[in-house]
Amino acid sequence: MAYSSRPPGEKLYDLLPAYIREQDFDQGEQLKGLLALIETQADLIDADIGQLQNNAFIETCEAWAIPYIGDLVATIPLFDESHVRDGDTAGELFGDLNGPSLRPRIGLGARADVAKTIYYRRRKGTLPMLEELARDVTGWAAHAVEFFQLLGWTQWLRNHVRPQALRTPDIRSVERMDRIAGPFDEAAHTVDVRQINPFDGWFNIRNVGFFLWRLRSYRRAASQARRLGGAADFRYHFSPLGQSAPLFTRLRREGDEAGLATEFHTPGPIRPALFYEDIRARHALPVVPDFSEFYGLFAEFPGMLRAPASSLMIFVDGAPVPLADIFDHDLSTWDQPAGARVAVDVARGRLTLGPGRAPAVRVEVYYHYGFAADLGGGGYARRAWLVRARLATMVLTVNGSGAAGVFATIGAALAAWVAAGRPDCIIRIDDNRTYAEAISIEPADGRFIAIEAADGFCPHLSLQGPLDIAGAHETARVTLSGLWIEGQVRVRGSLGRLRLLHTTLVPGGTIAETDPPGPPAANPSLIVAAVDAQGAPLNSELQIELAFAIVGAIRAPDHAQALIALDCIVDGGATPAIAGVAAGASGPACRLERCTVRGATNVRQIDLATETIFDGPVAVERQQIGCVRFSYVSRDSLTPRRYRCQPDLEIRRVVEAAQAASPAPLTQPQIDTLALGVARRVRPEYASEAYGQPAYLQLHVNGPKEIATGAEDGSEQGVFCHLKQPQRAANLRRRLEEYLPFGLEPGLIYVN
């Protein structure tokens, strides 16, 4: 038998002569055990030698070696994953997940930056190279523009004619006019002598703009469109949650490295004018093709060609809608098209069916939506967060394929689990369907049940009533992972651990639009029972664990063990975000890391809150315990001791500066006035406060820098702290100092 094929611990032993192994066998294999220990250490040394060889190459080296290799080519080190000092709380809590690392991937391109240093320097100063540099360094989609090319001036017709720079724009083209003041503007502008910034001062001779797309485009395939009305209605939302939101373009890899990115290479909302021109151009051909730049099949389908990089597709009752029947339309008033046509409003994410296709039994859509991070579930890589299958006695699969051994509903899978005696079980859903079900779970003592989406999928659970977790099982564990849950989760009995991982409990319960429009829902997302029917306390051992989740208001008793939230959004809206079950009661002890909490927080104690935005008053009963650090907390809040929190830190700085400039000591009214002014300025401002919109709770680019750079490492406070967006921008500015031609002024312009 070959050396490499021997079982672990027997490779050295196999090299011994047979008579020695026979003698060792007769004496209890003591020599075999000794050689197994030696072999373990030898394997470690061998792996270390192999890693030393890998560390000589930028493509395979460990993160710590990147700056050393960079020093060999004299490149300035940038902020990357090796500089992140956040604790690995998720790794400590969730030892049963695949892992090996549960840290979010930052995506900063320090490795690519070092690897391509020589490549950059050979093309130094060219616009395509600068655009590629911006994309590699920040991890964002980028488009570079030399603004002097867009200046309008009187042209000399004998030399240097610029026919593309017409002083009068083509006002007959709606699509070209729609691009004005955007990243792909072609119109000529008068000179702007102001300092270049994200909003103005662009059009000057020395200015080079770098348009950056911070939002990401997420793919959603074979999802059920949400009908607005009854079974005979022709009106649909692309989103299964039933809200109006723009559709995004699929992010494509740039095909020509020597060229510049086009609108199809950026993850932004599809412009209706461009979508209209895309469809109109194909309809004008003698034979309408199967796909366009935006519309077409995501996968193979009999009789139709697969689109190379489409952004959306519609199926009605299992049949694909051909491009010839698709047209762009403003559906703000929900107009119905004629015949078998399908109208699409990409700005609102709506579609309507003509009489030839309505009423439909099932409308499936393939589309892309926008969001800022891998958070709350979606079609992104999530394998590390799945429960290890070998820990479960049963692994049940749920999807709509109808294959043998596969369950069509979650309820059927739960029934099979109950019939088997409620063993350790994983119910894994591997499609994006909508599951409209009434779900009730009663776990078993000392065992776990996990309902999770497979990697790359995000099913929608439209609960018919609350998802009830019943029974007195203080050592049981329930995990919900990778799901969009429309409804409420309720713990009616006692539970040991409840985990929500990369899951959304829709804030308010639902965001579905209705006809006629009704008031927004305001139901808590999670309710944990405090006492049983006899008044005895329940859930005294319960630990609620949230990671990369979006939830609405949480109601849990103060005697529960703990509420731990990592990189989460807790959105109570107009109601308290975290509180007790009874009105005015306090919630459990909390540990919050990199979270955004909208609404009041009323809890027994805060053991630790770090880099968290408390967008509402905080009332903590036991203020002598715990710490709040590098967070935003309103001045009137009652919290444990605070360390470098806003606006306290900025108030202290302003007061000290005013005191140093004043010949006399400041009076208390003067200090109060200064503090009030700072508190009014230093408060969270968001690009959108509505869940379901692409920029949901993304800090506004014009918001206070004290919050945008208030985390311990200089990143932003709140749920998107792990993106390290200030460091991305700083990395790009540092590189542009080296590569931008002398005399040019760069401007970083955030498109979204």
N, C-alpha and C positions, 0 to 999 in steps of 0.2 A: 504493500500500500504506500502511496506517495506521502511524503512528509506533510505537505500542505493540506492533505485531505483527512488527516487524523483528527479525532475529536479534540476539543480544547482540554489541555491538561495532560495529554498523552503524546505530544509530539517529541519531546525529549526522551520520554520513557521508551518510545518505539525505536529509538536509535541504539538502545542497549542490546547486547547479545541475548538470544532466546534463553540460554541457561540461567542467566542472571534474573531475567523476568520470572522464570519458573521458580527459582529459589525465593524471590521476593513474594510471589503469590503464596508460597507455602508459609511464609512468615507474616502474613496479613497485609501485604502490599504497602509497607511503611516507606520503602524507597520510592514507590510510585507517588505517594502523597507528597514527599519532599520535592521530587522533581516537578510536580504540578505547581508548587509554590514558586520554585525557581523559574519555571516557564512563565508564570504570570508576570514576574518582574522583568524577565527578558522581553516579553511582548510589549511592556510599557516602554522599555528602552528602545525597542525597534520602532514603535510608533512615534516616539519622540524624534528619532533620527529621520524618519520619513517626513515628519512635520517640519524639521529644520530644512530639509531639501525643498519642501513646498514653500517655505517662507522666503526663499530666494526669488520667487516670482510673484509679481503683483496680482496675477489672476488667481493664485491659490494660497496666498499668505494669510495669516491670521490678522485680525483687525489692528492689533498693537504694532504690527510690522509695517503697516502702510506708511506712516510718517518717516520711517527709516529709509524705505525705498524711495520715497519722495525726496528725501534729502540728497540722494545720489544724483537726481536730475535737477536739484536746486529749485524745487517747487515749495511754496509756502503751505504748510499744513492747514486744512480746513476742519471745521466742526463736523464730526460724523458720529456714528454709533458708539465709537470707543470713548467719547466724551460724556455720554449719558450716565448720570449717577443715580437715577431713580431706582428705588428699591424694587426687588422682584417679589412683590407681595403676591401676585398671581401664582408664581411658581411655588410659593410656600403653601398657598391655600388649596390649589387644585393639583394634587399629586397624582390623580387618577386620569389625567388627560394625556393625549399623545405626546405633546411637547416636541422636542425636548425643551425648547424655550418658548415662553408665553409673552415675551416682551414684544411690543409692536415694532414692526419694521419701519424705520424712519425714512429710508429711501434716499438719504443724502449720498451724492455720488463721489465721495472722497476716493474710493478705489478707482472708479472710472476716470476721475480727474488726474490721478497720478499716472495711470496706465496710458492716458492719451496726451501726456504733457508734450512729448516730442511732436506728436501729430498736430497739436494745437500750435506749437511754435513755428512749424513749417508753413502754416496757413495764417499766421498772426496778422490781425487787423482786418481780415476780410469779413464781410457781413454774415455769410453762411456759417463761418467758423464761430463767430461771436454768438450767433443764435444757438448753435449746437453746444457751445460752452455753457450757456445759460440753462439749457435743458439738462445737461449732464450734472452740473453743479447743484442745481436746486431740486431736481427730481420733478419739476413742473413742466408742463407743455409751455413752449415759448415761441415768440415770433419777434424778430428784430426789424426795426424800421429806421432808415436814415431819413430824418424829417426834412433835410434840405431838398430831398427829391420831391417833396410835396409842396414846396414853395412856388408861388406864382410870380413870374416876372416877365417883362417884355422880352421876347426872344429875338435874337439876331438871326435872321433868316438865311444869311450866307454861311453861318458856321454854328455848330452846336445846337442844331434844331432838336427840340424835345416834343415830338408830337403827342406823347403820352401825358404831358403836363399841360393840358388845356386850361386856360384861366376860367372858362365857364364850364361847369360840370354838365354832364349829360342828364338833364332833368327829365328826359323821357324814359329813363331806365329807373324803375322803382327799386330794383335790386341794388344798383350802384348808389343811389341816393341813400339807401338804408345803411350803407357802410360808412357814411360820413361820421367822423369823430370816433371811429372804432379802429381796431387793429389792422383792418384790411381796407382802409380808406384809400381811394385813388384820386380824390378831388384836390385841386390846388388851393392853398391857403395863403393868407397874408401872414407876414412875419409876426411872431409873438416873442417879445424880448424879456418876458418874465422868466424867472428861474424854473427849469423843468421840474415838474412834480407829477404825481399820479393823476391830477385832474386838469391841469392846463400848463401853459408855457412850453408846449411841445414843438411848435413849428418855428425852428430857428436853424441857422446854418450849421452850428456845431453840435446839435442835439441828435442823439441816437436813443430811440426808445426800445425798451425790452418789455413787451406785453407778456404777462404771465397768467396762466390759468391755474388757480389754486384748487378749484373744485375738480372732482374726478367724475368720470363717466362709468356707470355700472351697468352691466348687461343683465337683462331679465328676459328669459326665454320661456315660451309656452306658459305664459301667465294668463289667468282668466280676467278679461276685461270686466269692469264693474258697471252693471246696468243702472241707469239713473232711476227708472221707474219700475213698473210691473213687467210681467212676462212678455207683453206685446210691445214694449218700448223699443225705440230704435236708437236711443241715446246711450253712449258708453263713455266711461273714463278708461284710459290706458291703465292707470294705477288700480290694483285690486282693492286699495283702501278707499277709492272713490273720491279723491280730491283732484282739483285742477292743478297741474304742475307742468312746466315745460319739458319737452322731450329733448334729450341730448344726442349729440353726434357720437358715433363710435370713434374712439381714439385710434388713429392709424399710425403705423410706423412710416416715417418720412422716407420716400423711395429714393430721392436724389440727395446725397449728402452735400453736393456742391450747390444745391438750390435752397430756397427758403420754404418754410412751412406755409401751407395754404390753410384755408378754413376747414378743410377736411382732416387736417392733422392736429386739430385742437379739440379738447373735450368741453364744448360749450353748448348752450341751448341752440337748437336748430332755428335759424332765422326763417320766419314764414316767407319772406320775399325770395330767399334763396331756394327754399323747398318748392315754392311755386314755379320758379324758373327751371329747376331740375325736372319736375314732372312735366311741365309744358314742353320742354325740349324733346323729351321722349315721345310724348303724344303727337308731336309734329312729324315724326318719322313715318315713312310708308308702312312699316311694320313695327308696332310697339314692342320693344324688347321685354324680357322677363324682369329686368331690374334697372335701377338708376343709381345715382351716387348715394342716395339715402334709403331707397326702398328696395327690398328684395329678400330672398330666402336666406335664413341663417344657416341652414343645413340642406342636404340633398332632399329632393322631393320628386317623385315620378312625373315626368313630362315638363319639368321646369328647371332652369339653370340656377345654380346657387350663386348668389351675389358675392363679389369678392370682399366687400367691406361695408355691408349695409347697416343702417342704424335702426330700422323698424320694419315690421312685417305684420300682416293681419290675416288670420284664418277665421272663416265663418262656417260653423258646423263641419269642421274638419277639412274644408277645402281652402287652399290659399286664394286670396283675392288678387287677381292679376293687376299688374301696373296700369293696364288700360282702364281699369275701373276706379283708380285712385285719383283724387284731386284735392288740392289744398283749398281750405275754406275757413273763414272766421266763424267759429261756432259759439261765439259769446251768446247768441240767441238760439242755439241748438236747431239750426235749419236742417231739414231733411232733404237729401239729394234726390234726383230723379232716377228711375229705373233701378238697375243693379249696382249703381255707383256707391262708393264709400267716401265720405268727406272726412278729412283729417285736419285737425287744428293742432299744429306742433307747438304753438305758444302756450296752449292750455292743456295739452295732453288729452284731447277729446276726439271722438269719432262718432259719426252717425251713419246708419245704414239706409239705403234707399228701399222703396217698397219691394223691389225684386229680391232683396235679401232679408228683409225684416217681416215678421219677427223671427229671430234666430234662437236656437236652443243653446248654443254655446259660441262665444266669440273669444278666440285666443289671440294674444298679441305678443310679439317679440319687440322689445324696445330697449332704450338706454335712458337711465335717469341720472341726475346729478346729486352728489353729496360731497362733503368735505373730507370724510375719513371712513375707514373700515370700521363701522360702528353700527350697532343696532340690527345686524343681520343684513344679508345681501348676497349678490353673486360674486363674492370675492373669496380668495383662498382662506380657508378656516380649518385646515386639517389638524393643526396643532391643538385646537380647542375641542376636538372630538374626544369622547370618553373612549379609553382603550377597550377594544372589543374583547380582549382576552379576560377582562375582569368580569364580564357578564356571563351568566348562565344561558340567557336567551338573547339573540339579536334578531329583531323582527323588522322586515322591510315594508314600507308603505309607499305606494305610488299608484298611478292610474293606468298602468300598462295592462292589467288583467292577467299577468303571467302567473303560473302556478307557484304557490308558496308565498305570494305577495299579497298583502292586504290592501284593500281599496280605501279603507277609512282608518283613522286613528282609533276610533271606537272599537272596530273589529280587532285591531292589534291588542288593545287593552283587554278585551274579552278573552283572547287567547292567553295573555299573560296571567289573568286571574285564574283561568282554568288550569294552568300549569302550577298553581300554588304561589304565585307572586314571587318568583325568584329574582335575583339581580338581573335586570333587563335593560336593553337599549332598543328603543323604537326609532328607527332611522328612516326619515322621509327623503326620497331622492328625486323630487320634482318640485316645480313651482306652483302647483295647483292651489286653488282655494278650497279649504276643508271647512264647510259650514256644518259644525257638529256641536252637540252637547257633550262635554267631556267631564268625567268625574274620575278621580284617582284616589284609591286607598292603599297606600304602600304597606309593606310588611316590616315588622321590627327588625332592625339590624341590616336591612337590605336597601337597595337603591333602584329607582326607576328613572330613566332618562329618555325624554322625547327630544330628538335633535334632528336638524337638517343635515343631510350629507354635504360634504365639502363642495362648494360652488353653487349650492341651492338655497332657496329661501322661501319655503311654503308660507301661505297666508292662512291663519286660523281665524275664521269668522265664528266666534263662539256664540252658540245659541243658549244664552244664560252664562253665569260665571263658570270658570274652570275651577271646580271644587276639589280640594284636597282634604279628605275626610279621615276620621279615625284618630285614636290616641296612640301615636307611634313616635315616641320621642327619640328613637334611635334610627329612624328612617330618613332617607335622602331622596329628594326630587330635583331633577335638573331639567330645565327648558333651555334649549340651545339653538341658535340660528333661525329663529322664528319671527314672523310678524304676527302678533296676536292682537286681534281687534276684539276687545272685551275686557273682562276683569278676571283676575286670579284671586281666589279666596281660600284661605286656610281655615277650615271650619273646626278641625280637631287640633291635635298636637303633632308637631313635626320636629325633626332634629335639624335638618339643613334644607334650605330652599335656595337653589342657584339659578340665576338668569344670566346666561353667557351669550354675548353677541345676539341679543334678542330685543325686540321692541314690544312693549305693552303700550299700545297707542295712547298718548296722553288724552285724558278725557273720556277714554273708551272707544271713541270713533271720531273720524274726521270726514266721513262720507258726506258729500253734498246731497241735499234733498230738494225736491220740487213740490211745493214752494220751499225756499230756504228757511231753516229753523235756527234756533239759538244753538251755539256751540255746546257740545257735551262737556260735562264737568264732573264725571264720576271718577273716584279713585281707581288706580290701576291695580293696586295690591291691598287687600284687607286681610289682616291676621286676627283671628279671634282671641280675645283677652281672657274670657271666662266661659265655662260651660253652663248648662242649664241650671245647675245647682249653685253657681257662683264660685266654683273652684277655679283657680288660675290655670290657664292653658298656655302652652308654648314658652314655658320658662327656660327650656333648653334650646329654643329655636335660634339658629344663626342664618340670617338672610345675606346672601352673597351675590353681588351684582358685578359684572365685568363687561365693559364695552357694550353696555345696554342703554336703551332709551325707555324710560318708564314715566308714567304719570304720577299722581300723588300716591304716597305710601302711608298706610294706616296700620301701625303695629303697636302692641302694648309695651309699656316701659320696662316690664320685667322680662322681656325677651332677651336672649343672650347678647346679640349684637346685630347691627346692620353695617355691612362692609360694602362699599361701592368703589370700584376702580375704573377710572376713565369713563364715567357715566353721565347721562343727563337725567335729572329728576325734575320733571316739569309739572308743577302743580297748577300753573296758570294763575287764576284769581283765588285759588284755594291754597291752604298750607301744603307745602311739598312733602314734608315729613312730620308726622304728628302721631298722637295716640289714637286709639279707636274711638273713644268717647270724645264729644266736643270739648275742647279746651285741655284735653289730656296730653301728656308728653309721650313721645316715642322712645324707642330703645337707645342704648348707647351706640354711638356711630364711629366709624372710621372711614373717612372720605379722602381719596387720593385722586387729584386731577379730575374733578367733577364740576359740573355746572348745575346749580340747584336754583330753580325759579319758583318763588313762593316762600312763605314763611317756613322756618325750621324750628320745631318745638320738641326737644328731646331731653332725656334724662341726663346724658353727658356726651361729650365729644372727646373720645380718647385721642384722636388725631385727625386734623383736617389740614391737608397740604395742597397748595396750588389749586385751590377750589374757589369758585365764585358762588357766594351766597347772595343771590339776587332777590333779597327779601330779608326781613328782620329775623334774627336768630335769638332764641330764648333757651338757655341751658340751665337746668336745675343745679347740677353739681359742677360749679365753676372752678372749684379747687383742683379738679382732676383734668389732665389732658392739655393739649396745646393746639392752637390754630396758627399756621405759619404760611407765609408767602401767599396769602389768600386775599380775596376781597370780602370784607364784612362791613355792613353799614354801621355808622357811628352809634346808633341807638341799640345795638345788639348786646345781649348778655352772654358772654362766651368765656371759656377758659383764657389763660394768658395768651396774648397775641405776639407774634414775632414777625416783624417786617411785613405787616399786612397793610393793605390799602383800604380807605384813604388815610389811615392813621399816619403812615410813614410820610406821605406827601404833606399832610397838615403840619407835622413836626418840622419838616424841612422849610416850609413856607414861613411858619412862625419864627423859626430861628433866624432865617434870612431877614425878615422884617425887624426882628429885635436887634440884629446886628447893625441895621441901617438906621435905627431910630436912636436919637440922643437920650430919650427917656424910656423907662420900662413900659412895655405895652400893658394897657389895661385889659381886664377880663372881657369887657364888651368888644374891644378891638380884636382880641384873640378869637372870640366867638365868631365875629364877622369874617375873619380870614378862614376859619375852619369851615364855616358854612359855604363860602365860595368854592373852596377846594372840594368839599363833599358833593356839591352840585355838578362840578366838572368831572371829577374822577368817579365815574360809575359806569357799569357795563352798557355798551351800545352794540347792537347786533345788526347784521345785514338783514335778517329776517327772524321774527319771533314765532312764526307759524310752522308747526310740525308738518312735514310733508313737502316743504319747499327746499330747493337745493341748498340755499345758504342758511338753513335753520341753525340759529344760535352761533353762527360764525361771527367773530368779533368784527365790527365795522372798521374799515381801513382808516376812517377819520376819528376813531374812538381814542380814548386817553391812552397814551403810551405807557403810563404807569401800570395799567392792567395788561396791555399787549406785551410788555416785557417784564412783568412782575413776578415770574416764577423764579425758583432758586437759581437756575442756570441761565436766566435771561430770556426764556421763552414765555409764551403767553400763559396767563392763568386760565383755568377752566378745562373743559373736556377735551379741547384740541391742543392741550399742552404737549402731548406726545408727538405732534407733527413738527415741532421745532421750527415754526415758520420764520421767526426773527433771525434764527441762525442761517436758514436757507438764503434769506435776502443778504445777510452780512457776508456769506460765502461768495455770493455772486459779485457784490461790490468789491470785495478783495481781489477776485480774479480779474475784474474789469480794469482795475488799476494797473495790472500787468499787461493785459492784452489789448486794451482799447487804444487806438492811435492817439498820439499826443494832440492835445487841443480840443478833443471831442468831449462832450458832456453826456454821461449816461443818465437815463431815467427809468426807474422800475415802475411799471404801470400794471396794476392788478385788474385784469378783466373781470374776474369774479372771486 
